[in-house]
Amino acid sequence: MDTYMKIANECAKNGMLNNEGGPFGAVITDKNGNIIAKGNNTVIKNGDPTEHAEMNVIREACKKLGTYDLSEYSLYSSCEPCPMCLSAIIWANIKNVYYACTREDAGRIGFRDDIIYEYLKGNNKELIKIEQIDRDECKGLFKEYKDSGKTIY
């Protein structure tokens, strides 16, 4: 077993056994193979649905490194990233992701990733109501931000 995947799997098991969350763990490494962050799912422990293992290690790595750009780093996950985690991985510019179990494996034990994937394909539109309101009142901030010369990320 790959060294980093073994660590991700151990993190997943630890979190699961401590009732912190589901059987999910993740590791972020630099290009030299140094571990920058490792952790597990803590959704149940902290009552936060965004505390998936990948989200936790991305947050930890960014805080530790003082950056939002993890383009020089790799992520190892015990399971294929869900849509939320995949989005965070893309936002963090991580280019190399390695995973063990699939979203279908997660679905077989009851995790709901597939309903989100279906929604993103244009199906399951009844899942959530999304409606645009008050655009004109809010869009001025976009111009103000762009005109200020602040960082676009």
ABEGO torsion letter per residue (X at the ends): XBAAAAAAAAAAAAAAAAGAEBBBBBBBBBAAGBBABBBBBAAAAAGBAABBAAAAAAAAAAAAAGBABAAABBBBBABBBBAAAAAAAAAAGBABBBBBBBAAAAAAAGBAAAAAAAAAAGBGAAABBBBBBGAAAAAAAAAAAAAAGBBBX
